[in-house]
Structures are given as C-alpha cells and as structure tokens.
Amino acid sequence: MHISLYIGHHKVGSTSLQVYLSQNFNKLLDAGILYPFTEMTGAAAALARSRRGDTAEVLPVNIREPHSALAYRMMAEVSDRKVPQQFQMLPSSHQMMHAIRAQVEALQPTGLILCSEAFTNFGSVEPQLVRRLCDQFPKATFSLYCALRRPDDYMVSWHGQRIKVSEPVSPLREGAWAHYAPTIHLNFRLAVEAWLDLVPGQHKVLRNYGDILKAGGSEADYIAHSGLAFPKDMLPAVSANKSLPLAVTEIARRGNAVLSTPDAHRLIRFLQAVDGKITLPHNADVEMFGAAHRKNIFNEFLPIHDWLSRAAGAEAFFPDLNQILECRTMPETEAVRAALDQLTPEVTAPLPVSVRDFIAQERARFAPLQP
C-alpha cells in the first residue's frame, strides 16, 4: 500500500481538496484509494454513501476533514493545544488510528490518503508525532506533498481567516505580522523540516502556490504529485471557506471586538457576501502591511527561504520573493473607507439593529491614516 501524505500548508486550497476527496469517497475506493474516516460520524457517512453514492456537496467538518481531527487530537494529547471547537465528540488518537487501520485491513486499498493542513503544526508541537503517524503502517511506502505560499500573501490570508472565525487580533499594518515570525506561519522550515526528515522514502514534494495555480489548482496539482492513480470521473469540488474581501476585513476585526459573538458572526457572513452588492477595491490593490513592515518580513524570511530553496532543490523556491518589498496601490484604511461609504442604511437593512448601528458608527468615525 502507498500512503500519500498531504500536510498543507494553511491557505493553499486545502479545504477545497478535502471537499473534493470527501465527496468522492466511493469513486476513490472503487479505484483502490481510501480517504479514511476517523470517528463515528465519518463511519455513518461512509455507510450512507455506500447506499446512495457520491454527491457534490460540502460535508460536515468531521467527515470532510477527518485527518485534521486526527492531527489536532494527536497534538492535544502531547501539549496544551486545544482541539478546535468545530471538531466534536472525538475519540482518542489511538482509537482514530485503529479506525484507519481497520479500514485498511477490511478494504485492502492500494492507496491511502492522509490529508490535513494541521499536520504542518507537528514540527512546532512535537516532531516525533510525524514518526508516530508513519509507524502505524510499517509495510507501506510513502510520498509527501506540501504547498507553500509566498509569506506576505500567506499572512494576509491567514490573518483574514483568524478574523473570519472571530479570533482577537491586531491589524497587520500595526505590526501583528511579528507574532507569526517564530511560528509555522512565517517560519516555513518549522512547518516542513520534520516531515522531510522523518517520513520514509524519497518522494517528497514542496510546491510553490503560484505554480499550483498555474497547474490548475490544488486538486489538479496534488493529483499530479500524489503518487496515486486517481479515477477520471471525479466530482468537481464545491466551493468552500470563502474569504473576507480585504477592504472589509478591518470592519469585521473591529466588529469582533465590540459585538456579541452571534452578531459578530452575522456581520462576517454579511461582509463575505457584500461584494455582490457594492463595488469594493480589488484584493490585489489593497496594501495590508506598509513599506517598513514589508522590509522586516523580507529580512526575517530570507534565511528561511535559503533553506527552503535548498530543501526543494530549487535556485529560488519563490522566484518572485522580491515582490514582498512592493507595496500595493491602496492602503488598507483607504480601502476600508471606500467600503464604508457604500454601506448605507439601504444596503445594511437586512441586518439586526445592533449590527446596523455598529456599521453606522464606523461610517461616522473611521478615517484613513494620514500619509
């Protein structure tokens, strides 16, 4: 049996890939490839799909991302990290691994996919978790796939993800990026080195996210480098994990700080869909850092990039690395002001009074930073 390990990174299309794999469970299994469940919700879903067949849909998180559930449980058992609240009623990691091995024994697949962006956290929590995972399958061969995104674009996306789930954060333009410097969110070596060192075999691929987009996206690129023979009639992935437009991310961040949790979530859902109701500045034009912070990010990342390039056997893993130093045309605060100007009472009318009042207050007092 060949095991394909997809370890992330975050914000590189992993959710889309997990949707793709989970909704094609039967088609994959018919081709000898197992995308295994890890707990009873997944087991029930697999049984149901054995009767009704595969359907194009975004499944609940325990079913869609079973190996994220496994990864977070493994880390929680050896550290003070908590399992994210969206993963409910999880058994121990020992039981989850037993569930995977039982499926392998019963179904005898030729290929097994373990797929989670959470795996990149192992290097910072406990690198030997990599060995523990691989040791569950002593007779298997392995391949490793990891996608990495240029760190300025990555941190913008990751920071926005944290705001979208209502985590308290400061703005990137005020230096919040520095909190990521010692973590896997800027130190990509910490994210991948343990996997490169401890996964058996030589088939280990590090991919630049820019090249992944050119190759057709996360599903197509992973299939090409997975070491597995995928079937041809897979259902295309359904859209998932929609991001906040950059021009309204600061509005959501400020709402998280003052609104009740339910109202903050209502605001975020509204802002995710607002681009169809008003005209926002394009994400590619919005500057989230500022020149000084960009220079610091560039300098912090240079030695990491040197290591990464050597590890990938590339002259430069990110050929466009110098673009980290280039500011976009519109400062974030100007983009926020442009968005607020259009969030009139008519546009916000469907929202609860408390959320409408918050937006009205922001319209009245928010001012762009002076040059």
Contacts in CASP RR format, 6 or more apart in sequence:
PFRMAT RR
TARGET T0000
AUTHOR 0000-0000-0000
METHOD contacts of the structure
MODEL  1
MHISLYIGHHKVGSTSLQVYLSQNFNKLLDAGILYPFTEMTGAAAALARS
RRGDTAEVLPVNIREPHSALAYRMMAEVSDRKVPQQFQMLPSSHQMMHAI
RAQVEALQPTGLILCSEAFTNFGSVEPQLVRRLCDQFPKATFSLYCALRR
PDDYMVSWHGQRIKVSEPVSPLREGAWAHYAPTIHLNFRLAVEAWLDLVP
GQHKVLRNYGDILKAGGSEADYIAHSGLAFPKDMLPAVSANKSLPLAVTE
IARRGNAVLSTPDAHRLIRFLQAVDGKITLPHNADVEMFGAAHRKNIFNE
FLPIHDWLSRAAGAEAFFPDLNQILECRTMPETEAVRAALDQLTPEVTAP
LPVSVRDFIAQERARFAPLQP
1 104 0 8 1.000
1 109 0 8 1.000
1 110 0 8 1.000
1 111 0 8 1.000
1 112 0 8 1.000
1 137 0 8 1.000
1 139 0 8 1.000
1 140 0 8 1.000
1 141 0 8 1.000
2 110 0 8 1.000
2 111 0 8 1.000
2 112 0 8 1.000
2 140 0 8 1.000
2 141 0 8 1.000
2 142 0 8 1.000
2 143 0 8 1.000
2 227 0 8 1.000
2 228 0 8 1.000
3 111 0 8 1.000
3 112 0 8 1.000
3 113 0 8 1.000
3 114 0 8 1.000
3 134 0 8 1.000
3 137 0 8 1.000
3 140 0 8 1.000
3 141 0 8 1.000
3 142 0 8 1.000
3 143 0 8 1.000
4 111 0 8 1.000
4 112 0 8 1.000
4 113 0 8 1.000
4 114 0 8 1.000
4 142 0 8 1.000
4 143 0 8 1.000
4 145 0 8 1.000
4 226 0 8 1.000
4 227 0 8 1.000
4 228 0 8 1.000
5 114 0 8 1.000
5 115 0 8 1.000
5 119 0 8 1.000
5 142 0 8 1.000
5 143 0 8 1.000
5 144 0 8 1.000
5 145 0 8 1.000
5 195 0 8 1.000
5 199 0 8 1.000
6 14 0 8 1.000
6 17 0 8 1.000
6 113 0 8 1.000
6 114 0 8 1.000
6 115 0 8 1.000
6 116 0 8 1.000
6 119 0 8 1.000
6 145 0 8 1.000
6 146 0 8 1.000
6 222 0 8 1.000
6 226 0 8 1.000
7 116 0 8 1.000
7 117 0 8 1.000
7 119 0 8 1.000
7 120 0 8 1.000
7 144 0 8 1.000
7 145 0 8 1.000
7 146 0 8 1.000
7 192 0 8 1.000
7 195 0 8 1.000
8 14 0 8 1.000
8 116 0 8 1.000
8 117 0 8 1.000
8 119 0 8 1.000
8 120 0 8 1.000
8 146 0 8 1.000
8 147 0 8 1.000
9 117 0 8 1.000
9 120 0 8 1.000
9 146 0 8 1.000
9 147 0 8 1.000
9 148 0 8 1.000
9 149 0 8 1.000
9 154 0 8 1.000
9 184 0 8 1.000
9 188 0 8 1.000
9 191 0 8 1.000
10 117 0 8 1.000
10 120 0 8 1.000
10 154 0 8 1.000
10 158 0 8 1.000
10 161 0 8 1.000
10 185 0 8 1.000
11 149 0 8 1.000
11 154 0 8 1.000
11 157 0 8 1.000
11 158 0 8 1.000
11 161 0 8 1.000
12 117 0 8 1.000
12 147 0 8 1.000
12 148 0 8 1.000
12 149 0 8 1.000
12 209 0 8 1.000
12 212 0 8 1.000
12 218 0 8 1.000
13 147 0 8 1.000
13 217 0 8 1.000
13 218 0 8 1.000
14 115 0 8 1.000
14 116 0 8 1.000
14 117 0 8 1.000
14 147 0 8 1.000
14 218 0 8 1.000
15 64 0 8 1.000
15 65 0 8 1.000
15 240 0 8 1.000
15 241 0 8 1.000
16 218 0 8 1.000
16 219 0 8 1.000
16 237 0 8 1.000
16 239 0 8 1.000
16 240 0 8 1.000
16 241 0 8 1.000
17 115 0 8 1.000
17 218 0 8 1.000
17 219 0 8 1.000
17 222 0 8 1.000
17 237 0 8 1.000
18 64 0 8 1.000
18 65 0 8 1.000
18 68 0 8 1.000
18 115 0 8 1.000
18 116 0 8 1.000
19 58 0 8 1.000
19 59 0 8 1.000
19 64 0 8 1.000
19 237 0 8 1.000
19 238 0 8 1.000
19 240 0 8 1.000
20 219 0 8 1.000
20 234 0 8 1.000
20 235 0 8 1.000
20 236 0 8 1.000
20 237 0 8 1.000
21 28 0 8 1.000
21 35 0 8 1.000
21 113 0 8 1.000
21 115 0 8 1.000
22 35 0 8 1.000
22 59 0 8 1.000
22 63 0 8 1.000
22 64 0 8 1.000
22 65 0 8 1.000
22 66 0 8 1.000
23 54 0 8 1.000
23 55 0 8 1.000
23 56 0 8 1.000
23 57 0 8 1.000
23 58 0 8 1.000
23 59 0 8 1.000
23 235 0 8 1.000
23 237 0 8 1.000
23 238 0 8 1.000
24 35 0 8 1.000
24 54 0 8 1.000
24 234 0 8 1.000
24 235 0 8 1.000
25 35 0 8 1.000
25 46 0 8 1.000
25 49 0 8 1.000
25 54 0 8 1.000
26 49 0 8 1.000
26 50 0 8 1.000
26 53 0 8 1.000
26 54 0 8 1.000
27 54 0 8 1.000
27 231 0 8 1.000
27 233 0 8 1.000
27 234 0 8 1.000
27 235 0 8 1.000
28 34 0 8 1.000
28 35 0 8 1.000
28 113 0 8 1.000
28 230 0 8 1.000
28 231 0 8 1.000
28 234 0 8 1.000
29 107 0 8 1.000
29 109 0 8 1.000
30 231 0 8 1.000
31 229 0 8 1.000
31 230 0 8 1.000
31 231 0 8 1.000
32 109 0 8 1.000
32 110 0 8 1.000
32 111 0 8 1.000
33 109 0 8 1.000
33 110 0 8 1.000
33 111 0 8 1.000
33 112 0 8 1.000
33 113 0 8 1.000
33 228 0 8 1.000
33 229 0 8 1.000
33 230 0 8 1.000
34 103 0 8 1.000
34 104 0 8 1.000
34 107 0 8 1.000
34 109 0 8 1.000
34 111 0 8 1.000
34 112 0 8 1.000
34 113 0 8 1.000
35 66 0 8 1.000
35 113 0 8 1.000
35 115 0 8 1.000
36 66 0 8 1.000
36 99 0 8 1.000
36 100 0 8 1.000
36 103 0 8 1.000
36 104 0 8 1.000
36 112 0 8 1.000
36 114 0 8 1.000
37 43 0 8 1.000
37 45 0 8 1.000
37 46 0 8 1.000
37 63 0 8 1.000
37 66 0 8 1.000
37 99 0 8 1.000
37 103 0 8 1.000
38 66 0 8 1.000
38 67 0 8 1.000
38 69 0 8 1.000
38 70 0 8 1.000
38 90 0 8 1.000
38 96 0 8 1.000
38 99 0 8 1.000
38 100 0 8 1.000
39 62 0 8 1.000
39 66 0 8 1.000
39 69 0 8 1.000
39 89 0 8 1.000
39 90 0 8 1.000
39 91 0 8 1.000
39 95 0 8 1.000
39 96 0 8 1.000
39 99 0 8 1.000
40 89 0 8 1.000
41 60 0 8 1.000
41 62 0 8 1.000
41 63 0 8 1.000
41 89 0 8 1.000
42 62 0 8 1.000
42 63 0 8 1.000
42 66 0 8 1.000
43 99 0 8 1.000
45 59 0 8 1.000
45 60 0 8 1.000
45 63 0 8 1.000
49 55 0 8 1.000
54 235 0 8 1.000
55 235 0 8 1.000
56 235 0 8 1.000
56 236 0 8 1.000
56 238 0 8 1.000
57 238 0 8 1.000
58 64 0 8 1.000
58 238 0 8 1.000
58 239 0 8 1.000
58 240 0 8 1.000
61 68 0 8 1.000
61 69 0 8 1.000
61 86 0 8 1.000
61 87 0 8 1.000
62 69 0 8 1.000
62 87 0 8 1.000
62 88 0 8 1.000
62 90 0 8 1.000
64 240 0 8 1.000
65 116 0 8 1.000
67 114 0 8 1.000
67 115 0 8 1.000
67 116 0 8 1.000
67 118 0 8 1.000
67 119 0 8 1.000
68 87 0 8 1.000
68 116 0 8 1.000
68 117 0 8 1.000
68 118 0 8 1.000
69 83 0 8 1.000
69 87 0 8 1.000
69 90 0 8 1.000
69 96 0 8 1.000
70 93 0 8 1.000
70 96 0 8 1.000
70 97 0 8 1.000
70 114 0 8 1.000
70 116 0 8 1.000
71 116 0 8 1.000
71 118 0 8 1.000
71 119 0 8 1.000
71 121 0 8 1.000
71 122 0 8 1.000
72 81 0 8 1.000
72 83 0 8 1.000
72 84 0 8 1.000
72 87 0 8 1.000
72 118 0 8 1.000
73 83 0 8 1.000
73 87 0 8 1.000
73 90 0 8 1.000
73 91 0 8 1.000
73 92 0 8 1.000
73 93 0 8 1.000
73 96 0 8 1.000
74 93 0 8 1.000
74 122 0 8 1.000
74 129 0 8 1.000
74 132 0 8 1.000
74 133 0 8 1.000
75 81 0 8 1.000
75 118 0 8 1.000
75 121 0 8 1.000
75 122 0 8 1.000
75 125 0 8 1.000
75 126 0 8 1.000
75 129 0 8 1.000
76 82 0 8 1.000
76 83 0 8 1.000
77 92 0 8 1.000
77 93 0 8 1.000
78 125 0 8 1.000
78 126 0 8 1.000
78 129 0 8 1.000
79 125 0 8 1.000
79 126 0 8 1.000
81 121 0 8 1.000
81 125 0 8 1.000
83 90 0 8 1.000
90 96 0 8 1.000
91 99 0 8 1.000
97 133 0 8 1.000
97 136 0 8 1.000
100 112 0 8 1.000
100 136 0 8 1.000
101 136 0 8 1.000
101 137 0 8 1.000
104 112 0 8 1.000
104 137 0 8 1.000
111 228 0 8 1.000
112 137 0 8 1.000
112 140 0 8 1.000
113 226 0 8 1.000
113 228 0 8 1.000
114 133 0 8 1.000
119 195 0 8 1.000
120 146 0 8 1.000
120 184 0 8 1.000
120 191 0 8 1.000
120 192 0 8 1.000
121 184 0 8 1.000
121 191 0 8 1.000
122 129 0 8 1.000
122 130 0 8 1.000
122 194 0 8 1.000
122 195 0 8 1.000
123 129 0 8 1.000
123 130 0 8 1.000
123 184 0 8 1.000
123 190 0 8 1.000
123 191 0 8 1.000
123 193 0 8 1.000
123 194 0 8 1.000
123 195 0 8 1.000
124 183 0 8 1.000
124 184 0 8 1.000
124 190 0 8 1.000
124 191 0 8 1.000
127 194 0 8 1.000
127 197 0 8 1.000
127 198 0 8 1.000
128 198 0 8 1.000
130 194 0 8 1.000
130 195 0 8 1.000
130 198 0 8 1.000
130 199 0 8 1.000
131 198 0 8 1.000
134 142 0 8 1.000
134 198 0 8 1.000
134 199 0 8 1.000
134 200 0 8 1.000
141 200 0 8 1.000
141 201 0 8 1.000
142 199 0 8 1.000
142 200 0 8 1.000
142 201 0 8 1.000
142 203 0 8 1.000
143 203 0 8 1.000
143 204 0 8 1.000
143 205 0 8 1.000
143 225 0 8 1.000
143 226 0 8 1.000
143 227 0 8 1.000
144 195 0 8 1.000
144 196 0 8 1.000
144 199 0 8 1.000
144 203 0 8 1.000
144 204 0 8 1.000
144 205 0 8 1.000
145 205 0 8 1.000
145 207 0 8 1.000
145 222 0 8 1.000
145 225 0 8 1.000
145 226 0 8 1.000
146 191 0 8 1.000
146 192 0 8 1.000
146 195 0 8 1.000
146 205 0 8 1.000
146 206 0 8 1.000
146 207 0 8 1.000
147 207 0 8 1.000
147 208 0 8 1.000
147 209 0 8 1.000
147 212 0 8 1.000
147 218 0 8 1.000
147 221 0 8 1.000
148 154 0 8 1.000
148 188 0 8 1.000
148 191 0 8 1.000
148 192 0 8 1.000
148 206 0 8 1.000
148 207 0 8 1.000
148 208 0 8 1.000
148 209 0 8 1.000
148 308 0 8 1.000
148 317 0 8 1.000
149 157 0 8 1.000
149 209 0 8 1.000
149 210 0 8 1.000
150 208 0 8 1.000
150 209 0 8 1.000
150 210 0 8 1.000
150 318 0 8 1.000
150 320 0 8 1.000
150 321 0 8 1.000
150 323 0 8 1.000
150 324 0 8 1.000
151 186 0 8 1.000
151 188 0 8 1.000
151 297 0 8 1.000
151 301 0 8 1.000
151 324 0 8 1.000
152 289 0 8 1.000
152 294 0 8 1.000
152 297 0 8 1.000
152 323 0 8 1.000
152 324 0 8 1.000
153 209 0 8 1.000
154 185 0 8 1.000
154 209 0 8 1.000
155 172 0 8 1.000
155 177 0 8 1.000
155 180 0 8 1.000
155 185 0 8 1.000
155 186 0 8 1.000
155 297 0 8 1.000
156 172 0 8 1.000
156 246 0 8 1.000
156 288 0 8 1.000
157 243 0 8 1.000
158 180 0 8 1.000
158 185 0 8 1.000
159 169 0 8 1.000
159 172 0 8 1.000
159 176 0 8 1.000
159 177 0 8 1.000
159 249 0 8 1.000
159 288 0 8 1.000
160 243 0 8 1.000
160 244 0 8 1.000
160 249 0 8 1.000
161 243 0 8 1.000
162 169 0 8 1.000
163 169 0 8 1.000
163 244 0 8 1.000
163 249 0 8 1.000
163 252 0 8 1.000
163 253 0 8 1.000
163 256 0 8 1.000
163 268 0 8 1.000
164 243 0 8 1.000
164 244 0 8 1.000
164 252 0 8 1.000
164 268 0 8 1.000
164 272 0 8 1.000
166 256 0 8 1.000
166 261 0 8 1.000
166 264 0 8 1.000
166 265 0 8 1.000
166 268 0 8 1.000
167 256 0 8 1.000
168 256 0 8 1.000
168 257 0 8 1.000
169 176 0 8 1.000
169 253 0 8 1.000
170 176 0 8 1.000
171 250 0 8 1.000
171 253 0 8 1.000
171 288 0 8 1.000
171 332 0 8 1.000
172 288 0 8 1.000
172 289 0 8 1.000
172 293 0 8 1.000
172 332 0 8 1.000
173 288 0 8 1.000
173 289 0 8 1.000
173 290 0 8 1.000
173 293 0 8 1.000
173 331 0 8 1.000
173 332 0 8 1.000
173 333 0 8 1.000
173 369 0 8 1.000
175 289 0 8 1.000
175 293 0 8 1.000
177 186 0 8 1.000
177 289 0 8 1.000
177 293 0 8 1.000
177 296 0 8 1.000
177 297 0 8 1.000
178 296 0 8 1.000
180 186 0 8 1.000
181 187 0 8 1.000
181 300 0 8 1.000
183 190 0 8 1.000
184 190 0 8 1.000
184 191 0 8 1.000
186 297 0 8 1.000
186 300 0 8 1.000
186 301 0 8 1.000
186 304 0 8 1.000
187 304 0 8 1.000
188 304 0 8 1.000
188 308 0 8 1.000
189 304 0 8 1.000
189 307 0 8 1.000
189 308 0 8 1.000
189 311 0 8 1.000
192 206 0 8 1.000
192 308 0 8 1.000
192 311 0 8 1.000
193 311 0 8 1.000
195 204 0 8 1.000
196 204 0 8 1.000
196 311 0 8 1.000
203 227 0 8 1.000
205 225 0 8 1.000
206 308 0 8 1.000
206 311 0 8 1.000
206 312 0 8 1.000
206 317 0 8 1.000
207 221 0 8 1.000
207 225 0 8 1.000
208 317 0 8 1.000
208 318 0 8 1.000
211 221 0 8 1.000
212 218 0 8 1.000
212 221 0 8 1.000
215 221 0 8 1.000
215 224 0 8 1.000
219 237 0 8 1.000
223 230 0 8 1.000
242 272 0 8 1.000
243 272 0 8 1.000
244 252 0 8 1.000
244 268 0 8 1.000
244 271 0 8 1.000
244 272 0 8 1.000
245 271 0 8 1.000
245 272 0 8 1.000
245 274 0 8 1.000
245 275 0 8 1.000
245 280 0 8 1.000
245 283 0 8 1.000
245 339 0 8 1.000
246 281 0 8 1.000
246 283 0 8 1.000
246 286 0 8 1.000
246 288 0 8 1.000
246 332 0 8 1.000
246 335 0 8 1.000
247 280 0 8 1.000
247 281 0 8 1.000
247 283 0 8 1.000
247 286 0 8 1.000
247 332 0 8 1.000
247 335 0 8 1.000
247 336 0 8 1.000
247 338 0 8 1.000
247 339 0 8 1.000
248 271 0 8 1.000
248 274 0 8 1.000
248 280 0 8 1.000
248 336 0 8 1.000
248 339 0 8 1.000
249 332 0 8 1.000
250 332 0 8 1.000
250 333 0 8 1.000
250 336 0 8 1.000
251 267 0 8 1.000
251 271 0 8 1.000
251 336 0 8 1.000
251 339 0 8 1.000
251 340 0 8 1.000
251 343 0 8 1.000
251 359 0 8 1.000
251 362 0 8 1.000
252 264 0 8 1.000
252 267 0 8 1.000
252 268 0 8 1.000
252 271 0 8 1.000
254 362 0 8 1.000
255 264 0 8 1.000
255 267 0 8 1.000
255 358 0 8 1.000
256 264 0 8 1.000
258 358 0 8 1.000
259 267 0 8 1.000
259 354 0 8 1.000
259 355 0 8 1.000
259 358 0 8 1.000
260 354 0 8 1.000
263 352 0 8 1.000
263 354 0 8 1.000
263 355 0 8 1.000
263 358 0 8 1.000
266 351 0 8 1.000
266 352 0 8 1.000
266 355 0 8 1.000
267 351 0 8 1.000
267 355 0 8 1.000
267 358 0 8 1.000
267 359 0 8 1.000
270 348 0 8 1.000
270 350 0 8 1.000
270 351 0 8 1.000
270 355 0 8 1.000
274 280 0 8 1.000
274 339 0 8 1.000
274 343 0 8 1.000
274 347 0 8 1.000
277 347 0 8 1.000
278 339 0 8 1.000
278 342 0 8 1.000
278 343 0 8 1.000
278 347 0 8 1.000
279 342 0 8 1.000
280 335 0 8 1.000
280 338 0 8 1.000
280 339 0 8 1.000
281 330 0 8 1.000
281 335 0 8 1.000
281 338 0 8 1.000
281 339 0 8 1.000
284 328 0 8 1.000
285 328 0 8 1.000
285 329 0 8 1.000
285 330 0 8 1.000
285 335 0 8 1.000
286 328 0 8 1.000
286 330 0 8 1.000
286 331 0 8 1.000
286 332 0 8 1.000
286 335 0 8 1.000
287 327 0 8 1.000
287 328 0 8 1.000
287 329 0 8 1.000
287 330 0 8 1.000
287 331 0 8 1.000
287 332 0 8 1.000
288 328 0 8 1.000
288 332 0 8 1.000
289 297 0 8 1.000
289 327 0 8 1.000
290 327 0 8 1.000
290 331 0 8 1.000
291 325 0 8 1.000
291 327 0 8 1.000
294 324 0 8 1.000
294 325 0 8 1.000
294 326 0 8 1.000
294 327 0 8 1.000
295 325 0 8 1.000
297 324 0 8 1.000
298 321 0 8 1.000
298 322 0 8 1.000
298 324 0 8 1.000
298 325 0 8 1.000
301 321 0 8 1.000
301 324 0 8 1.000
305 316 0 8 1.000
305 317 0 8 1.000
305 318 0 8 1.000
305 321 0 8 1.000
308 317 0 8 1.000
309 315 0 8 1.000
309 316 0 8 1.000
309 317 0 8 1.000
331 368 0 8 1.000
331 369 0 8 1.000
333 366 0 8 1.000
333 367 0 8 1.000
333 368 0 8 1.000
333 369 0 8 1.000
334 368 0 8 1.000
336 366 0 8 1.000
336 368 0 8 1.000
337 366 0 8 1.000
337 367 0 8 1.000
337 368 0 8 1.000
340 359 0 8 1.000
340 362 0 8 1.000
340 363 0 8 1.000
340 366 0 8 1.000
341 363 0 8 1.000
343 359 0 8 1.000
343 363 0 8 1.000
345 356 0 8 1.000
345 360 0 8 1.000
348 355 0 8 1.000
348 356 0 8 1.000
348 359 0 8 1.000
348 360 0 8 1.000
349 356 0 8 1.000
351 359 0 8 1.000
END
